Amino acid sequence: MDERIHQAMIERLQDGQLPCNQAFAIAHILEVEPQAVGLAAENAGIRISRCQLGLFGYGPKAEGKHKIVHAMENVPERLAARLRAAADGQDITCKAIWEVADGLGLKRIEASSAVEAMGLKVSRCQLGCFPRPRQG
């Protein structure tokens, strides 16, 4: 494991977990791919928390408190069109949602809320939190 990543993660832990935004800050500062930080966290037994799309890391999953995103009531057509264009069928990646949100000047969780309302499935996390690669 890259010792720089490991040390940066340790310095940014909150309640023993690494918030998503801090994982991305580490990737930016150390000029590595976000997935490298996610993999280092996994290898160190550190859980990623507080997904910026609101999908996980906010509380116990067994209690249904793990996510904070809720389906948007009325998705603006401009947002819906961009998300549909960025999707691969019913799947859309975390990165694609970020790009749509950033391009429209929206908060990422707003775009995620539209994704929920549209019934799209977030297929891949930039940190590698899902889907998990198969262990050989």
C-alpha positions in Angstrom: 0.0 0.0 0.0 1.1 3.5 -0.7 2.2 4.9 2.6 1.3 8.4 1.6 -2.3 7.4 1.0 -2.5 5.4 4.2 -1.2 8.3 6.3 -3.5 10.8 4.6 -6.5 8.4 5.3 -5.5 8.1 9.0 -5.4 11.9 9.3 -8.9 12.3 7.8 -10.8 9.6 9.6 -14.1 10.6 11.2 -15.5 8.1 13.7 -13.1 5.5 12.4 -14.4 5.9 8.8 -13.2 7.9 5.8 -15.8 10.2 4.4 -16.2 10.2 0.6 -15.2 13.8 0.2 -12.0 13.2 2.2 -11.1 10.3 0.0 -11.5 12.5 -3.0 -9.4 15.2 -1.3 -6.6 12.7 -0.8 -6.8 11.6 -4.4 -6.6 15.2 -5.6 -3.7 16.2 -3.2 -1.6 13.1 -3.9 -2.5 13.1 -7.7 -3.8 9.5 -7.7 -7.0 8.0 -9.0 -9.9 8.0 -6.5 -10.1 4.2 -6.9 -6.5 3.9 -5.6 -7.7 5.6 -2.3 -10.8 3.4 -2.2 -8.6 0.3 -2.6 -6.2 1.4 0.0 -9.1 2.0 2.4 -10.4 -1.5 1.7 -7.0 -3.1 2.2 -6.6 -1.2 5.5 -10.1 -2.2 6.7 -11.3 1.4 6.6 -14.9 1.9 5.6 -15.8 4.8 3.2 -18.7 6.8 4.7 -20.9 9.7 3.7 -21.2 9.1 0.0 -21.6 12.4 -1.8 -24.5 11.0 -3.7 -26.2 10.1 -0.4 -26.2 6.4 -1.3 -24.4 4.9 1.7 -22.5 5.6 4.9 -25.0 7.6 7.0 -26.1 5.0 9.5 -27.0 1.3 10.0 -28.2 -0.3 6.9 -30.2 -2.8 8.9 -32.2 0.2 10.2 -32.6 1.7 6.8 -30.6 4.7 7.8 -27.6 4.1 5.5 -28.6 6.5 2.8 -30.0 10.0 2.8 -30.9 10.5 -0.9 -34.7 10.6 -1.6 -36.4 10.6 -5.0 -36.9 14.1 -6.4 -40.6 14.9 -6.7 -40.4 16.6 -10.1 -37.3 16.1 -12.1 -36.6 19.1 -14.5 -36.6 17.9 -18.1 -33.2 19.4 -18.7 -31.7 17.4 -15.8 -33.6 14.2 -16.9 -32.4 14.6 -20.4 -28.7 14.9 -19.4 -29.0 11.9 -17.0 -30.6 9.8 -19.7 -27.9 10.7 -22.1 -25.2 9.8 -19.6 -26.8 6.5 -18.6 -26.2 3.2 -20.2 -29.7 1.8 -20.3 -30.9 1.8 -16.7 -27.3 2.1 -15.3 -25.4 5.2 -14.6 -22.0 5.7 -13.0 -21.2 7.8 -10.0 -18.8 9.8 -12.3 -21.5 10.5 -14.9 -23.8 11.8 -12.2 -21.1 14.1 -10.9 -20.4 15.4 -14.4 -24.1 16.1 -15.0 -24.5 17.9 -11.7 -21.3 19.9 -12.1 -22.3 20.8 -15.7 -25.7 22.1 -14.6 -24.4 23.8 -11.4 -26.3 21.5 -9.1 -25.3 19.8 -5.9 -24.4 16.2 -6.6 -27.0 14.9 -4.2 -29.6 16.8 -6.2 -28.6 14.9 -9.4 -28.6 11.7 -7.3 -32.1 12.5 -6.2 -33.2 12.8 -9.8 -31.5 9.5 -10.6 -33.6 7.9 -7.8 -36.8 9.4 -9.2 -36.0 8.2 -12.7 -35.4 4.6 -11.5 -31.8 4.5 -12.7 -29.3 2.4 -10.9 -25.9 3.7 -9.9 -23.7 1.0 -11.3 -20.1 2.0 -10.3 -18.6 4.1 -7.5 -15.5 6.1 -8.3 -13.8 4.9 -5.1 -14.7 1.3 -6.0 -17.2 0.8 -3.2 -19.5 -0.9 -5.6 -19.6 -3.1 -7.5 -17.0 -5.0 -5.7 -14.4 -6.7 -7.9 -14.6 -10.5 -7.7 -11.9 -12.0 -5.6 -10.0 -14.7 -7.7 
